Amino acid sequence: MNAWANIKAIMKRELGGYFTSPIAYVFLVIFLLLTGFFTFTVGNFFERGDASLVSFFTWHPWLYLFLVPAVGMRLWSEERRLGTLELLLTLPITTWQAIVGKFLASWLFLALALALTFPVIITVNWLGNPDNGVILAGYVGSLLLAGAYLAISCMTSAMTRNQVISFILSVMICLFLILAGYTPVTDLLTRFANPIVTQIVAAFSVMTHFEGFQRGVLDARDVIFFASVIGFALFTTGLIIRNQRAG
Amino acid sequence: MIKVENLTKAFGPNLAVNNVSFSVARGEVLGFLGPNGAGKSTSMRMITGFIPPTAGSITVGGYDVVETPIPAKRLMGYLPENAPGYADMTVRGFLHFIAELRGLKGGARRAAVNRAVELCFLDAVLYQTIDTLSKGYKHRTCLAQALIHDPDVLILDEPTDGLDPNQKHEVRNLIKRMGANKAIVFSTHILEEVEAVCSRVIIIDRGRIVANGTPAELKARSETAGAVHLRARGPSAVLHERLSRVPGAARVEIISESQNGVEARVYPAPSATATLTRSVAELAAREGWQLDEIHTEEGRLDEVFRTITLPDTVKAAA
């Protein structure tokens, strides 16, 4: 009960931090513009003649690659730069509560950004008869994907007080998670390696696990994959913070 | 309330804090003195549980800071060095946030925030964001944060840093007032502050405690403690000669010589401190000197500080 109160207090502050600075508004506008651009122009939404949001969700792993680290990069590096880390960690809360609170706040913010893409649902429903269950699964997958990237950004943010370094590091890690299962890469890999190796590598990719959601399949293994990426990254964040304090 | 035993912190091969032990009871204000880099902030960070010690133990109100950090942290208020604060929050929002994490709710939280605002004179900047504050206000905001839950133990790292003389005075009075029923540890560079506020002083140098006592005890260790300072008219050579023969005088120093007279200091022999002033006054009366000023010196803390910490610093530089 007490733990949840602390997490909530930290979430509230963190979310407030997004909206009192221009970050939130800049992010929301850019996110919505880019999703629109990729869906309708690059993704040929209209030319497909298909009542689905495939062209919308396909681009999410790439879009999030840059946008999610931009949201997550400040989580811990800002605390270290301002020196408020010392304040936060000498308050009667555990490091876990702080980590979870910060993560949930940013995730909630990304969920809000995602929710604001609702006009595409209206559009596709107005134009045709899409399977809204598939669309819902796509949104769930997209949110989990964003959470996984965010947890990784959270981890790299704890490593350094420099937000730029934190941003680049998390983009690199997330890019690896995409490429491991990106078709051109897996095709290349099968030429050199055993198909089992290729499969194992691809199993680490967010692409492999995001695919099911796009087709409307809620597979427990995919959910577990994203949940474990989040869990692992947040756990590592805790270790990094503990090690830094130990000096 | 605070008990520190054999506290040691190593950063790689360097011992930032080396086997430090002390305790602070309720009603005590402990001044932490030392040159820059002596290990003051590191010690405070360990006491507040921000960094774990390499060796040794710290208990606050009976709770071990490493083993049971949460109840120990509940008892403490902490003002870190450089008074950090969330740049984009208003002073009011920031204090509410801290109060919330301190477990204060509803009316109690509002009352606590108002009290802290009043104590630290923050009314004027309540709705300003922290990054727009002057250094003095920023510092007081962080101090207010430390006081918000009226803690039993206060750890203040340079609480008067960056304040103007009036504010310094206010904060000193505040610390002194609160010291009556709390255990307070504060670090400073300003020696007069220690004399004004502390009931006990610890001087720490290169990680070790080099002195521990009341301000008066430490001052008594000064070379000039018990010396007689006087200003009189007359040729300095005669004054010097006569003063040297006063019983109990170890040495006479002529500080300055001008149209206004000669300023001299008579250092006492180890045993004769108590009677020296009287002896000098009697001599002046016998000789018929025109005496403008005479007083016994209490000793000076800065002098003690220098003699204790300087040799090491010089050694380190060499």
Interface residues (C-beta under 8 A of the other chain):
Chain A: N2 A5 N6 A9 I10 K12 R13 G16 G17 T20 S21 L82 G83 T84 E86 L87 L89 T90 L91 P92 I93 T94 R245 A246 G247
Chain B: K9 F11 R45 T48 G49 F50 I51 P52 I70 P71 K73 R74 M76 Y78 P80 E81 N82 P84 G85 Y86 A87 D88 M89 G93 F97 I98 E100 L101 R102 G103 T129 C142 Q145
